[in-house]
Structures are given as structure tokens and as C-alpha cells.
Amino acid sequence: LGALAAMLVPAFTVSVPVDEPLRRTIEGQMNARLKGYTARIGRLDFHPLGFGVDFYDVVLVQNAHPDPAVLRIHRLSASVQWRALVHRRVVADFLIDTPEIYVDRSHLVSEAKDPTPISEHGWQEALQAMYPLKINQFRIRKGSLTYVDSGQARPLTLTAIEAVARNIRNVKSDPDDFPSPLTVTAAVFDTGKLVLDGSADFLRAPYAGVKGKAELAGIPLDYAKEVAARYGVA
């Protein structure tokens, strides 16, 4: 017990003054990589014993339309994926807890006018700047997505989003190879459901690729009638 206390007390006292300087540094590194968007980190807790970091109240805004924010994350935890050490791989496990994504037509119009392609906005680089190890496992828990378009009877809403992606930091893959297992589930308009079971290549350029089976069920389509009509779809 004495030896354990000797380890814990210095670790706790060291972590407190490090948190704020580390938060400012990581926030600056993220924004240096982002183009057209700005990230803010409300609070950071560094855990030296497990080499983990918890980020709280992470906000991402589109500079052209900063209100409302495009993304809000209650907590993002990054840590060493200890199971991978058995295979002599030092990689990271990311958990995004209660993310809220909001997109409306003004965001999409600004994105379409932006001369920077969406694939060059620095998303992956900004996420990687939050933790020094390469991301190998990525999890989303209790996520939600809202899309608002003019003419909609009501917004498109996905809730209870749960997602797990593994083996992300693979070597460059062949064109037909999707090495990262991926599962996604979500509720659509509360009554419907979305299930995706497949695999992905997150390092594919210029966009990540996904291959698998998607199931949609119990989803009312009336919300999209006015929007679809603009494109000749009934």
C-alpha cells in the first residue's frame, strides 16, 4: 500500500498543473490542421498512470456559420489499447461519448462554395493531434445526428447511435480490401432503425471506403417528400 501511495500521489499532483497547458497545446494543434472549421476543448484531464486523456465539452464550428455548432462531444477518451500490446502494437483506443452532430442547409451551401475540397479540411489530422498514438479502435456511444433542410416536414434525426471500428491503422490496402471491421446501429425518427454491418478502409484516398450490408426498417418517408421533389424523386 505504501508503494502504491508513493506512485499515486506524485502522479495526481503532476497531472493537475499539466491539464490546462496541454489543453491549450492540443487545441492549437487541432486548429492548425483544420481548414474552414474551428475546434474548442472545454476541459482536459490527463491520467499519467494509464497514459490516458479525457476531453470534455469539445465543440466544432464551421467558420462561415458558427452558430449552431456542427459537432458537440460531451466526453472523448483516448488511451492505450492494452490488448494490442500482446501483439506488440502500441496504438490508441478512442471513445466518443454522447456526440451531437447538427447540419443544416446553410452548412452544406457554405461547404459547396468552399474552394477547399471536403477531403482536405484536415479532419483526420485534427483528430490524430489529440493523442500521440495512432488510432486503432474507434467507438461512438449514445450519439445523435440532426439534419435540417428547407421544406422538410421535420428534421432528419438519428439517435442512440452506437458504432465500433477496429484495426484502423492498417497498412495501405489493395483497392478491393476493407480490413477494418465496422458495425453501426441507430434509431431513425424514434420508430425506425438503421443497422450497418461490414468493413471499411479508413485510409483510402481521397475518401474512406465502406463495404457491407445496411438495413433500414420502419422509417417514415414523408419527411423527405418536399426535398426529394426538387430532384424529381417521388
Secondary structure, DSSP 8 states (H G I E B T S, - for coil): -HHHHHHHHHHHHHHHHHHHHHHHHHHHHHHHH-SSEEEEEEEEEEETTTTEEEEEEEEEEETTB-SS-SEEEEEEEEEE-GGGGGGT---EEEEEEEEEEEEEHHHHHHHHH-SS-GGGS-HHHHHHTTSSS-EEEEEEEEEEEEEE-TT-SS-EEEEEEEEEE---S-----TT---EEEEEEEEETTTEEEEEEEEEETT-SSS-EEEEEEEEES---GGGHHHHHTTT--
